[in-house]
């Protein structure tokens, strides 16, 4: 989440010295000058305030800053927390010292050091990882780590590891995936070509440069549109995909039964297999999201077409043609 410039420029004072003791300030009041919290306001608190404070686990230590604020002493830990009189009377009061100790203890159990809460978002805090780097994490995430649901990962160390993996394969790590997929990264090959590659594929060397390589990913490819009819099985459908040899894909690789009637309705030339794969995956995600009713369930064609997805109703043909028109125009412009 981006942090507003006025939040970055604020100087926060979560703890100030009050007569030799730490006074914890509520997060909404931490931007005030600490000197205002070091002033003991004259006058005694009302007896009814004392009763309310004790019912909520505190005693009133002093009036501070002005007539509207109190320094409340926790009956459990003895820590001081500044609160408005109105909040004492109407809201649930939390001991900030207890909360800070709880955060620190929880962080210690998972190998982190609690530094401070994030001034821009009270749901986040800053911690020091075992590697020494400063990381920002959500409170809910820390709870899940403590429950063993997930693990803490330092982004700086992860990037260093990814850079080393890429360098070992002849690539240079450029940054996160420009399309926003967390499983992909952007890399630059030694030939100068930039390419999105799954991090797992880079790790195990299962990647080829679409600019200078010699595998399917660098060779020309096609997006295709097939119409497939199997009358004796009552199946009439459309297949959309990519292949370097659409005719071979249709006649041999789909393993259609002899009774099938099939046609190549259209192909769109794509410069590389890598680009064709990316365009196809993006298109399928878009189609499934916008037209779920046109997706043919796999049980309708299992044993008839040697695929497990990418089969649509013929009703989707006009929209598929328009989609290919858009892609063809983009390729021509590029």
C-alpha positions in Angstrom: 0.0 0.0 0.0 1.5 3.4 -1.0 2.3 5.8 1.8 1.1 9.4 1.5 3.8 12.1 1.6 2.3 13.8 4.6 2.5 10.5 6.5 6.1 10.0 5.6 7.0 13.4 6.9 5.3 13.0 10.2 7.6 12.4 13.2 5.8 10.0 15.6 6.4 9.6 19.3 4.9 6.3 20.4 6.7 6.6 23.8 7.7 9.8 25.7 9.3 10.3 29.1 6.8 11.4 31.8 8.5 12.1 35.1 11.0 9.3 34.6 8.6 6.7 33.3 7.6 5.6 29.8 4.3 7.0 28.7 2.8 5.2 25.7 0.8 7.4 23.3 -2.2 6.3 21.3 -1.4 5.9 17.6 -3.8 8.7 16.6 -2.0 11.2 18.9 1.6 10.2 18.3 2.3 13.1 15.9 2.0 15.7 18.7 5.2 17.3 20.2 6.3 15.0 23.0 6.7 18.0 25.3 2.9 18.4 25.5 2.7 14.9 27.1 5.3 15.7 29.7 3.1 18.4 31.3 1.2 17.3 34.4 -2.2 19.0 34.3 -3.2 20.5 37.7 -6.3 19.2 39.5 -7.6 15.9 40.7 -9.5 13.5 38.5 -13.2 13.0 39.2 -14.0 10.0 41.5 -16.2 8.5 38.8 -13.2 8.5 36.5 -11.3 6.4 39.0 -14.2 3.9 39.2 -14.4 3.6 35.4 -10.6 3.2 35.1 -10.5 0.3 37.6 -13.4 -1.4 35.9 -11.3 -1.5 32.8 -8.1 -2.6 34.4 -6.4 0.7 35.1 -5.8 3.3 37.7 -5.4 7.0 37.0 -1.8 8.0 37.5 -2.1 11.7 36.5 -3.8 14.2 34.3 -1.5 15.1 31.4 -1.3 17.6 28.5 -4.6 19.3 29.2 -7.9 18.8 31.0 -9.1 16.1 28.5 -6.2 13.6 28.9 -5.1 11.1 31.5 -2.1 8.9 32.1 -3.6 5.5 32.9 -1.5 2.9 34.8 -2.2 -0.7 33.8 -3.1 -2.9 36.8 -1.4 -5.9 35.1 2.0 -4.6 33.9 2.2 -1.2 35.5 2.8 0.6 32.2 1.4 4.0 31.5 -0.9 4.8 28.5 -2.2 8.3 27.6 -5.9 8.4 26.8 -8.7 11.0 26.4 -11.2 11.2 29.2 -14.0 10.7 26.6 -12.3 7.4 25.5 -12.0 6.2 29.0 -15.8 6.8 29.6 -17.1 5.4 26.3 -14.6 3.0 24.7 -12.6 -0.2 25.4 -9.1 0.8 26.6 -6.0 -1.1 25.7 -2.7 -0.9 27.5 -0.2 0.1 24.9 2.6 -1.3 27.0 1.0 -4.8 27.2 0.3 -4.6 23.5 3.9 -3.7 22.7 5.2 -6.6 24.9 2.8 -9.0 23.3 4.0 -8.0 19.8 7.7 -8.3 20.9 7.1 -11.7 22.5 5.2 -13.0 19.4 7.9 -11.8 17.1 10.6 -13.5 19.2 8.8 -16.8 18.9 9.1 -16.8 15.1 12.6 -15.4 15.0 11.9 -11.7 14.4 12.6 -8.6 16.4 9.8 -6.1 16.7 11.0 -2.6 15.8 7.9 -0.3 15.6 4.4 -0.1 14.2 4.0 1.4 10.8 2.9 5.0 11.1 1.0 4.8 7.8 -1.1 1.8 8.6 -1.8 0.5 12.1 -2.3 -3.1 10.7 1.4 -3.2 9.8 4.6 -3.1 11.7 8.4 -3.2 11.1 10.5 -6.1 12.2 14.1 -7.1 11.9 14.6 -10.6 10.3 17.2 -13.1 11.3 19.3 -12.0 8.3 19.4 -8.4 9.7 17.2 -6.8 7.2 14.2 -4.6 8.1 10.9 -6.0 6.8 7.3 -4.8 6.9 4.5 -7.2 7.7 0.8 -7.2 8.5 -0.2 -8.2 12.0 -2.5 -11.0 10.7 0.5 -12.4 8.8 2.6 -12.6 11.9 -0.3 -14.5 13.6 -0.4 -17.0 10.7 3.4 -17.5 10.9 3.1 -18.2 14.7 0.3 -20.8 13.9 2.6 -22.5 11.4 0.5 -21.7 8.4 3.3 -19.9 6.5 6.8 -18.7 6.9 8.6 -15.3 6.9 10.6 -14.4 3.8 12.9 -11.5 3.5 12.4 -9.8 0.1 16.0 -8.5 0.0 17.5 -11.9 0.5 15.0 -13.5 -1.9 16.0 -11.0 -4.6 19.7 -11.7 -4.0 19.0 -15.4 -4.4 17.0 -14.9 -7.6 19.8 -12.7 -9.0 22.3 -15.4 -8.4 20.0 -18.1 -9.9 19.6 -15.9 -13.0 23.3 -15.1 -13.3 24.1 -18.8 -13.2 21.8 -19.4 -16.2 23.1 -16.5 -18.3 20.3 -14.0 -17.4 20.1 -10.8 -15.4 17.3 -10.3 -12.9 15.3 -7.1 -13.8 12.4 -7.0 -11.3 8.9 -8.3 -10.6 6.6 -9.5 -13.4 5.2 -6.4 -15.3 1.9 -8.3 -15.6 1.7 -8.7 -11.8 2.0 -12.5 -11.6 3.8 -13.4 -8.3 5.2 -16.6 -9.8 7.0 -14.8 -12.6 9.9 -12.3 -12.8 11.3 -10.1 -15.6 14.8 -11.2 -16.8 17.3 -10.0 -19.4 19.2 -12.5 -21.4 22.9 -12.0 -22.2 21.8 -11.2 -25.8 19.8 -8.2 -24.5 16.3 -9.7 -24.8 13.9 -9.1 -21.9 11.5 -11.9 -21.0 9.0 -12.9 -18.4 10.0 -16.3 -16.9 8.5 -18.3 -14.1 10.9 -18.2 -11.1 10.7 -22.0 -10.7 11.8 -22.5 -14.4 14.7 -20.1 -13.9 15.7 -21.9 -10.8 15.9 -25.3 -12.5 17.2 -23.9 -15.9 14.0 -24.8 -17.8 14.0 -21.6 -19.8 15.1 -20.6 -23.3 15.6 -17.1 -24.7 12.8 -16.2 -27.1 15.2 -13.7 -28.8 18.2 -15.9 -29.6 17.3 -19.5 -28.5 16.5 -22.4 -30.8 13.6 -24.1 -28.9 9.9 -23.7 -29.4 9.8 -20.5 -27.3 12.0 -18.6 -29.8 10.6 -20.0 -33.0 7.5 -18.5 -34.8 4.2 -19.8 -33.6 0.4 -19.3 -34.2 -2.7 -18.8 -32.3 -5.4 -21.0 -33.8 -9.1 -21.5 -33.8 -10.5 -25.0 -34.5 -14.1 -26.2 -35.0 -14.6 -29.8 -34.0 -17.7 -31.9 -34.5 -18.2 -35.5 -33.4 -21.8 -36.3 -34.5 -22.1 -39.7 -33.0 -21.2 -38.4 -29.6 -23.3 -35.2 -29.9 -20.3 -33.0 -29.5 -19.9 -29.7 -31.3 -17.2 -27.3 -30.0 -14.5 -24.9 -30.6 -10.8 -25.1 -29.5 -8.6 -22.1 -29.1 -4.9 -22.4 -28.5 -1.4 -21.9 -29.8 1.1 -24.1 -31.8 4.0 -23.9 -34.1 2.2 -26.3 -36.4 -1.6 -25.9 -36.1 -2.3 -28.4 -38.9 -0.3 -31.1 -37.1 -1.9 -30.1 -33.8 -5.3 -30.7 -35.2 -4.7 -33.8 -37.3 -2.4 -35.8 -35.0 -1.9 -34.4 -31.5 -5.5 -34.1 -30.5 -6.2 -37.8 -31.2 -9.6 -37.2 -32.5 -11.8 -40.2 -33.3 -12.3 -41.2 -37.0 -15.9 -39.9 -37.0 -14.7 -36.4 -36.1 -15.1 -33.5 -38.5 -12.6 -30.7 -37.9 -11.6 -27.5 -39.5 -8.9 -24.8 -39.0 -11.1 -21.7 -38.8 -8.3 -19.2 -38.4 -4.7 -18.7 -37.4 -2.8 -15.6 -36.3 1.0 -15.6 -36.7 3.0 -14.7 -33.6 6.7 -13.9 -33.6 7.7 -16.4 -30.9 6.3 -19.4 -29.1 6.9 -17.5 -25.8 4.8 -14.6 -26.9 2.1 -17.0 -28.2 2.0 -18.9 -24.9 1.6 -15.6 -23.0 -1.2 -14.3 -25.2 -3.0 -17.6 -25.1 -2.9 -17.9 -21.3 -4.1 -14.3 -20.9 -6.9 -14.8 -23.4 -8.2 -18.0 -21.7 -8.2 -16.3 -18.3 -10.2 -13.4 -19.8 -12.7 -15.8 -21.6 -13.3 -18.0 -18.5 -13.9 -14.9 -16.4 -16.3 -13.1 -18.8 -18.0 -16.1 -20.4 -18.1 -19.0 -18.0 -21.3 -20.3 -19.5 -19.5 -21.0 -22.8 -16.7 -23.2 -21.2 -17.4 -26.8 -22.1 -16.9 -29.1 -19.0 -14.1 -31.6 -19.5 -16.4 -34.6 -18.9 -18.1 -33.8 -22.2 -15.0 -34.5 -24.3 -12.8 -36.7 -22.1 -11.6 -39.6 -24.2 -12.6 -37.8 -27.4 -10.1 -34.8 -27.5 -6.7 -35.2 -26.0 -6.9 -32.0 -23.9 -8.2 -31.2 -20.5 -9.3 -27.6 -21.1 -9.5 -24.8 -23.7 -12.8 -26.1 -25.2 -15.7 -23.7 -25.8 -19.2 -23.6 -27.1 -19.6 -22.5 -30.8 -21.8 -19.7 -29.4 -18.5 -18.0 -28.4 -17.2 -18.0 -32.0 -18.0 -14.3 -32.8 -16.3 -13.1 -29.6 -13.3 -15.4 -30.3 -13.0 -13.9 -33.8 -13.1 -10.4 -32.3 -10.4 -11.3 -29.8 -8.1 -12.6 -32.5 -8.8 -9.4 -34.5 -7.5 -7.4 -31.5 -4.4 -9.6 -31.2 -3.7 -9.5 -34.9 -3.9 -5.7 -34.9 -1.6 -5.5 -31.9 0.9 -7.8 -33.6 0.8 -5.7 -36.8 1.4 -2.5 -34.8 4.3 -4.1 -32.9 
